[in-house]
């Protein structure tokens, strides 16, 4: 099979038939063998009934997954990736804002130019407001700096992947925003970008609010930290815990020496415990000790993990 198209959706009953007809037309025009996997993320409208109808009319093409409740886009993509059988896997949103017309060129870029992943870039948007566009630009700028990936729109729903990519990454929580970074960490570094046509929403309203920018930053920091120190947490907590402890210990010693010097020269000096610096240094020592212990415990947990030696081996010669 050439292509698997995964469509996560939530209450998109009006869009699903039109989107499938559009996908079907584009795939047939280009002679692709394909499947469409609809993942219903706990819809409360009749989206699933429509998917069942499409399955009945197209039993060899349409597949479906229905969640009992709303879990989010990342779990929907994870299950879709697990089911996908195509050599190239494409993801797109169900709201008709992603154009299936972009798929053939993205497939060509993967097949002929050797990319592992092609991410869409909605250079000109039709759903933008200042309150949405400005945070999005700041978010994408930060993501580029942290991940090292020169992508303008990392969270674009329209992406194409080699099958090997989606079978070797785990999308969880709300990490769908950073699939290119997950792919890079899994060893798939040939990641490209394509400007894609963006359309105004035709039915319903967006399911995402401004809180996604806050959550996005937190998830980005989590991914960066886990990638940098996940296998060796002691390198972070142990290092900075030790530095904090030693500096604060030196500060307490200095306070004590200053007290002794004053006594030796008969200079009136207040009690060490009257100095705010003593308590600041003492607190710093306690925090440093706790950080060191946190690193030690995290190291023990990491060493006992069943996946500690789960390395992505591409080829073997025996």
KETOR-539799 format. One record per residue (C-alpha): residue in three letters; x negated, y, z negated. Coordinates in steps of 0.05 Angstrom, whole numbers, plus 32768, in hexadecimal, padded with zeros to 4 digits. Layout:
BEGIN
node rest ALA&east X&north Y&up Z
...
This chain:
BEGIN
node rest UNK&east 8000&north 8000&up 8000
node rest UNK&east 7FE6&north 8045&up 8013
node rest UNK&east 8006&north 8074&up 7FE1
node rest UNK&east 8029&north 8073&up 7F9D
node rest UNK&east 804F&north 80B2&up 7F8D
node rest UNK&east 805F&north 80BC&up 7F43
node rest UNK&east 8096&north 80ED&up 7F31
node rest UNK&east 80A2&north 80FA&up 7EE7
node rest UNK&east 80E4&north 811C&up 7EDA
node rest UNK&east 8113&north 8137&up 7EA5
node rest UNK&east 815B&north 814A&up 7EB8
node rest UNK&east 814D&north 8154&up 7F02
node rest UNK&east 818B&north 8132&up 7F1E
node rest UNK&east 8196&north 8167&up 7F54
node rest UNK&east 814E&north 8165&up 7F6D
node rest UNK&east 813F&north 811A&up 7F6F
node rest UNK&east 8167&north 8107&up 7FAF
node rest UNK&east 814C&north 8142&up 7FD5
node rest UNK&east 8105&north 8135&up 7FBE
node rest UNK&east 8107&north 80EC&up 7FD1
node rest UNK&east 8123&north 80FC&up 8016
node rest UNK&east 80EA&north 812E&up 8020
node rest UNK&east 80B5&north 80FC&up 8009
node rest UNK&east 80D3&north 80C6&up 8035
node rest UNK&east 80D2&north 80F3&up 8072
node rest UNK&east 8089&north 8109&up 8068
node rest UNK&east 8070&north 80C2&up 805A
node rest UNK&east 8092&north 80A5&up 8099
node rest UNK&east 8079&north 80DE&up 80C4
node rest UNK&east 8032&north 80CD&up 80B0
node rest UNK&east 803A&north 8081&up 80B3
node rest UNK&east 802A&north 8075&up 8069
node rest UNK&east 8041&north 8038&up 8043
node rest UNK&east 8057&north 8052&up 8000
node rest UNK&east 807E&north 804C&up 7FC0
node rest UNK&east 809F&north 8081&up 7F95
node rest UNK&east 80A0&north 8076&up 7F4A
node rest UNK&east 80D2&north 80A1&up 7F25
node rest UNK&east 80C5&north 80A6&up 7EDA
node rest UNK&east 8103&north 80BF&up 7EB6
node rest UNK&east 80EA&north 80DF&up 7E76
node rest UNK&east 812A&north 80D9&up 7E4D
node rest UNK&east 8159&north 8100&up 7E7A
node rest UNK&east 819E&north 810F&up 7E5F
node rest UNK&east 81BE&north 811C&up 7EA3
node rest UNK&east 81CB&north 80E8&up 7ED9
node rest UNK&east 8183&north 80E7&up 7EF4
node rest UNK&east 817B&north 809D&up 7EE6
node rest UNK&east 81BB&north 808B&up 7F0B
node rest UNK&east 81A1&north 80B0&up 7F47
node rest UNK&east 815F&north 808A&up 7F43
node rest UNK&east 8185&north 8049&up 7F3F
node rest UNK&east 81AB&north 805C&up 7F7D
node rest UNK&east 816A&north 806D&up 7FA2
node rest UNK&east 814E&north 802A&up 7F8C
node rest UNK&east 818B&north 8006&up 7FA7
node rest UNK&east 8184&north 8028&up 7FEB
node rest UNK&east 8138&north 8022&up 7FED
node rest UNK&east 8126&north 7FE3&up 7FC5
node rest UNK&east 80DF&north 7FDD&up 7FE1
node rest UNK&east 80CC&north 8026&up 7FD7
node rest UNK&east 80ED&north 8041&up 7F99
node rest UNK&east 80D8&north 802C&up 7F52
node rest UNK&east 80EF&north 8049&up 7F11
node rest UNK&east 80DE&north 804E&up 7EC7
node rest UNK&east 810F&north 8069&up 7E94
node rest UNK&east 80FA&north 807E&up 7E4D
node rest UNK&east 812D&north 8078&up 7E15
node rest UNK&east 811C&north 80BF&up 7E00
node rest UNK&east 80F1&north 80F9&up 7E15
node rest UNK&east 80A7&north 80E9&up 7E09
node rest UNK&east 8086&north 811D&up 7E36
node rest UNK&east 8062&north 8121&up 7E78
node rest UNK&east 8023&north 80FD&up 7E63
node rest UNK&east 8046&north 80BC&up 7E4E
node rest UNK&east 806E&north 80BF&up 7E8E
node rest UNK&east 802F&north 80C4&up 7EB9
node rest UNK&east 800D&north 808D&up 7E90
node rest UNK&east 8045&north 805C&up 7E9F
node rest UNK&east 8048&north 8072&up 7EE7
node rest UNK&east 7FFD&north 8068&up 7EEF
node rest UNK&east 8004&north 8023&up 7ED1
node rest UNK&east 8039&north 800F&up 7F04
node rest UNK&east 8019&north 802F&up 7F41
node rest UNK&east 7FFF&north 8000&up 7F77
node rest UNK&east 7FEA&north 8030&up 7FAE
node rest UNK&east 7FA2&north 803C&up 7FC3
node rest UNK&east 7FAE&north 8086&up 7FB7
node rest UNK&east 7FDB&north 809F&up 7F7F
node rest UNK&east 7FFF&north 80E2&up 7F85
node rest UNK&east 8023&north 8106&up 7F4D
node rest UNK&east 8056&north 813E&up 7F57
node rest UNK&east 808D&north 815F&up 7F2F
node rest UNK&east 80D6&north 8150&up 7F3E
node rest UNK&east 80ED&north 8199&up 7F41
node rest UNK&east 80DE&north 81A2&up 7F8C
node rest UNK&east 80A8&north 81D5&up 7F7D
node rest UNK&east 8073&north 81A4&up 7F95
node rest UNK&east 8074&north 8197&up 7FE0
node rest UNK&east 806A&north 8150&up 7FFA
node rest UNK&east 8050&north 8170&up 8039
node rest UNK&east 800E&north 817A&up 8014
node rest UNK&east 8004&north 812F&up 8008
node rest UNK&east 7FE8&north 811A&up 804C
node rest UNK&east 7FAF&north 814C&up 8049
node rest UNK&east 7F9F&north 813A&up 8001
node rest UNK&east 7F9D&north 80F0&up 8016
node rest UNK&east 7F6E&north 8102&up 8050
node rest UNK&east 7F3F&north 8127&up 8021
node rest UNK&east 7F3A&north 80EA&up 7FF4
node rest UNK&east 7F31&north 80B9&up 802D
node rest UNK&east 7F03&north 80E0&up 805A
node rest UNK&east 7EDF&north 8110&up 802C
node rest UNK&east 7ED4&north 80DF&up 7FF4
node rest UNK&east 7EF8&north 8104&up 7FBB
node rest UNK&east 7F0E&north 80DD&up 7F7E
node rest UNK&east 7F44&north 8110&up 7F6C
node rest UNK&east 7F64&north 814B&up 7F90
node rest UNK&east 7F87&north 817E&up 7F64
node rest UNK&east 7FBA&north 81AF&up 7F80
node rest UNK&east 7FB1&north 81FA&up 7F78
node rest UNK&east 7FF1&north 8223&up 7F7A
node rest UNK&east 7FCD&north 8261&up 7F91
node rest UNK&east 800E&north 8286&up 7F9E
node rest UNK&east 8044&north 8277&up 7F6C
node rest UNK&east 808E&north 8286&up 7F70
node rest UNK&east 80A0&north 827B&up 7F27
node rest UNK&east 806F&north 82AD&up 7F0A
node rest UNK&east 8079&north 82E4&up 7ED7
node rest UNK&east 8044&north 830C&up 7EB4
node rest UNK&east 8052&north 82E6&up 7E74
node rest UNK&east 8046&north 82A5&up 7E99
node rest UNK&east 800F&north 82B6&up 7ECB
node rest UNK&east 7FDF&north 82DB&up 7E9D
node rest UNK&east 7FDD&north 82A4&up 7E68
node rest UNK&east 7FD6&north 8271&up 7EA0
node rest UNK&east 7F9A&north 8295&up 7EBE
node rest UNK&east 7F78&north 829A&up 7E79
node rest UNK&east 7F87&north 8251&up 7E6B
node rest UNK&east 7F6A&north 823A&up 7EAE
node rest UNK&east 7F2C&north 8266&up 7EA6
node rest UNK&east 7F20&north 8248&up 7E61
node rest UNK&east 7F2B&north 8201&up 7E7C
node rest UNK&east 7EF8&north 820D&up 7EB3
node rest UNK&east 7EC4&north 8225&up 7E82
node rest UNK&east 7ECF&north 81EC&up 7E51
node rest UNK&east 7ED5&north 81B3&up 7E82
node rest UNK&east 7EA4&north 81CA&up 7EB7
node rest UNK&east 7ED8&north 81BC&up 7EEE
node rest UNK&east 7EE1&north 81F4&up 7F20
node rest UNK&east 7F2D&north 81EB&up 7F26
node rest UNK&east 7F5B&north 8227&up 7F2A
node rest UNK&east 7F9A&north 8202&up 7F14
node rest UNK&east 7F88&north 81C6&up 7EEA
node rest UNK&east 7FD0&north 81BB&up 7ED3
node rest UNK&east 7FEE&north 81B8&up 7F19
node rest UNK&east 801D&north 817D&up 7F1D
node rest UNK&east 800B&north 816D&up 7F65
node rest UNK&east 7FCD&north 8141&up 7F65
node rest UNK&east 7FB1&north 8107&up 7F8C
node rest UNK&east 7F83&north 80D1&up 7F71
node rest UNK&east 7F5E&north 8093&up 7F86
node rest UNK&east 7F80&north 8058&up 7F65
node rest UNK&east 7F41&north 8049&up 7F3D
node rest UNK&east 7F47&north 808C&up 7F1A
node rest UNK&east 7F8C&north 8083&up 7EFE
node rest UNK&east 7F7C&north 803C&up 7EE8
node rest UNK&east 7F3F&north 8053&up 7EC0
node rest UNK&east 7F5B&north 808E&up 7E99
node rest UNK&east 7F8C&north 8091&up 7E5F
node rest UNK&east 7FBE&north 80CB&up 7E61
node rest UNK&east 7FDC&north 80D5&up 7E1C
node rest UNK&east 7FFB&north 810B&up 7DF0
node rest UNK&east 7FFD&north 8148&up 7E1D
node rest UNK&east 7FBC&north 813A&up 7E41
node rest UNK&east 7FDD&north 813C&up 7E87
node rest UNK&east 7FC3&north 8183&up 7E8B
node rest UNK&east 7F7C&north 8169&up 7E8B
node rest UNK&east 7F7E&north 812C&up 7EB7
node rest UNK&east 7F44&north 8147&up 7EE2
node rest UNK&east 7F1A&north 814D&up 7EA2
node rest UNK&east 7F2E&north 8107&up 7E8D
node rest UNK&east 7F1A&north 80ED&up 7ED2
node rest UNK&east 7ED7&north 8111&up 7ECD
node rest UNK&east 7ECA&north 80F2&up 7E89
node rest UNK&east 7EDA&north 80AE&up 7EA6
node rest UNK&east 7EA4&north 80B7&up 7EDB
node rest UNK&east 7ECD&north 80D1&up 7F16
node rest UNK&east 7EA8&north 8112&up 7F23
node rest UNK&east 7EBB&north 811F&up 7F6C
node rest UNK&east 7EF6&north 814B&up 7F5E
node rest UNK&east 7F12&north 817B&up 7F91
node rest UNK&east 7F48&north 81AF&up 7F98
node rest UNK&east 7F7B&north 81C1&up 7FCE
node rest UNK&east 7FA6&north 81FE&up 7FD3
node rest UNK&east 7FEE&north 81E6&up 7FD5
node rest UNK&east 8030&north 8207&up 7FE6
node rest UNK&east 805B&north 8218&up 7FAA
node rest UNK&east 80A5&north 8222&up 7FAD
node rest UNK&east 80D7&north 8244&up 7F80
node rest UNK&east 8100&north 8215&up 7F54
node rest UNK&east 8141&north 8203&up 7F78
node rest UNK&east 8168&north 81E1&up 7F40
node rest UNK&east 816A&north 81E6&up 7EF5
node rest UNK&east 8134&north 8208&up 7ECB
node rest UNK&east 80EE&north 81F9&up 7EB5
node rest UNK&east 80E3&north 81C7&up 7E7C
node rest UNK&east 80A2&north 81E9&up 7E64
node rest UNK&east 809C&north 8225&up 7E37
node rest UNK&east 8064&north 8254&up 7E24
node rest UNK&east 8051&north 8225&up 7DEB
node rest UNK&east 802E&north 81F9&up 7E1E
node rest UNK&east 7FF5&north 822D&up 7E21
node rest UNK&east 7FE9&north 8227&up 7DD6
node rest UNK&east 7FED&north 81DB&up 7DD9
node rest UNK&east 7FC2&north 81DB&up 7E16
node rest UNK&east 7F89&north 81FF&up 7DF2
node rest UNK&east 7F8D&north 81D0&up 7DB7
node rest UNK&east 7F8C&north 8193&up 7DE5
node rest UNK&east 7F51&north 81AF&up 7E0C
node rest UNK&east 7F29&north 81B8&up 7DCC
node rest UNK&east 7F3B&north 8171&up 7DB6
node rest UNK&east 7F25&north 8154&up 7DF9
node rest UNK&east 7EE4&north 817C&up 7DF8
node rest UNK&east 7ED3&north 8166&up 7DB2
node rest UNK&east 7EE4&north 811D&up 7DBD
node rest UNK&east 7EBC&north 811C&up 7DFD
node rest UNK&east 7E80&north 813D&up 7DDB
node rest UNK&east 7E81&north 811C&up 7D97
node rest UNK&east 7EB5&north 80E4&up 7D9A
node rest UNK&east 7E81&north 80AD&up 7D9D
node rest UNK&east 7E52&north 80CE&up 7D6A
node rest UNK&east 7E7A&north 80FA&up 7D3B
node rest UNK&east 7E40&north 80FD&up 7D09
node rest UNK&east 7E1A&north 8127&up 7D3B
node rest UNK&east 7E4C&north 815F&up 7D30
node rest UNK&east 7E66&north 8158&up 7CE9
node rest UNK&east 7E25&north 813E&up 7CCC
node rest UNK&east 7DFA&north 8174&up 7CED
node rest UNK&east 7E25&north 81B0&up 7CDA
node rest UNK&east 7E36&north 8193&up 7C96
node rest UNK&east 7DEC&north 818B&up 7C87
node rest UNK&east 7DDC&north 81D1&up 7CA0
node rest UNK&east 7E13&north 81F0&up 7C76
node rest UNK&east 7DFE&north 81C9&up 7C38
node rest UNK&east 7DB4&north 81DA&up 7C3E
node rest UNK&east 7DC0&north 8225&up 7C4B
node rest UNK&east 7DEF&north 822A&up 7C10
node rest UNK&east 7DC0&north 8202&up 7BE4
node rest UNK&east 7D88&north 8233&up 7BF6
node rest UNK&east 7DB7&north 826D&up 7BE5
node rest UNK&east 7DC4&north 824F&up 7B9F
node rest UNK&east 7D7A&north 8245&up 7B94
node rest UNK&east 7D6D&north 828D&up 7BA7
node rest UNK&east 7DA2&north 82A4&up 7B76
node rest UNK&east 7D83&north 827A&up 7B40
node rest UNK&east 7D3C&north 8293&up 7B4E
node rest UNK&east 7D55&north 82DA&up 7B4D
node rest UNK&east 7D72&north 82CD&up 7B08
node rest UNK&east 7D31&north 82AF&up 7AEE
node rest UNK&east 7D07&north 82E9&up 7B0A
node rest UNK&east 7D34&north 831B&up 7AE6
node rest UNK&east 7D2D&north 82F4&up 7AA4
node rest UNK&east 7CE2&north 82F0&up 7AAC
node rest UNK&east 7CDC&north 833B&up 7AB4
node rest UNK&east 7D0E&north 834C&up 7A7F
node rest UNK&east 7D3F&north 8369&up 7AB1
node rest UNK&east 7D88&north 8364&up 7A9C
node rest UNK&east 7DAC&north 8335&up 7ACC
node rest UNK&east 7DF3&north 831D&up 7ACE
node rest UNK&east 7E06&north 82D4&up 7ACA
node rest UNK&east 7DFC&north 82AB&up 7B09
node rest UNK&east 7E45&north 8297&up 7B04
node rest UNK&east 7E59&north 82E0&up 7B07
node rest UNK&east 7E3D&north 82E6&up 7B4D
node rest UNK&east 7E6F&north 82DB&up 7B87
node rest UNK&east 7E35&north 82C2&up 7BB2
node rest UNK&east 7E2D&north 8286&up 7B82
node rest UNK&east 7E75&north 8270&up 7B8F
node rest UNK&east 7E70&north 827C&up 7BDA
node rest UNK&east 7E31&north 8252&up 7BDD
node rest UNK&east 7E50&north 821C&up 7BB0
node rest UNK&east 7E8D&north 8219&up 7BDD
node rest UNK&east 7E61&north 8214&up 7C1A
node rest UNK&east 7E3B&north 81D9&up 7BFB
node rest UNK&east 7E7C&north 81B5&up 7BED
node rest UNK&east 7E95&north 81C2&up 7C34
node rest UNK&east 7E53&north 81AB&up 7C51
node rest UNK&east 7E57&north 816B&up 7C28
node rest UNK&east 7E9F&north 815F&up 7C3F
node rest UNK&east 7E8C&north 816A&up 7C88
node rest UNK&east 7E52&north 8139&up 7C81
node rest UNK&east 7E80&north 8105&up 7C61
node rest UNK&east 7EB4&north 8111&up 7C98
node rest UNK&east 7E7F&north 8103&up 7CCC
node rest UNK&east 7E69&north 80C4&up 7CA7
node rest UNK&east 7EB0&north 80AA&up 7CA3
node rest UNK&east 7EBE&north 80BA&up 7CEC
node rest UNK&east 7E7E&north 8096&up 7CFF
node rest UNK&east 7E95&north 8058&up 7CDA
node rest UNK&east 7ED9&north 805B&up 7CFC
node rest UNK&east 7EB8&north 8065&up 7D40
node rest UNK&east 7E89&north 802A&up 7D35
node rest UNK&east 7EC3&north 7FFC&up 7D24
node rest UNK&east 7EEC&north 8010&up 7D61
node rest UNK&east 7EFB&north 7FD8&up 7D93
node rest UNK&east 7EED&north 8009&up 7DCC
node rest UNK&east 7EA9&north 8020&up 7DB4
node rest UNK&east 7E86&north 7FFB&up 7DEE
node rest UNK&east 7EBC&north 8008&up 7E22
node rest UNK&east 7E8F&north 8021&up 7E5A
node rest UNK&east 7EAA&north 802F&up 7EA0
node rest UNK&east 7E80&north 8000&up 7ECB
node rest UNK&east 7E88&north 800E&up 7F15
node rest UNK&east 7E5F&north 7FD5&up 7F33
node rest UNK&east 7E38&north 7F98&up 7F1C
node rest UNK&east 7E04&north 7F6D&up 7F3E
node rest UNK&east 7DFB&north 7F27&up 7F20
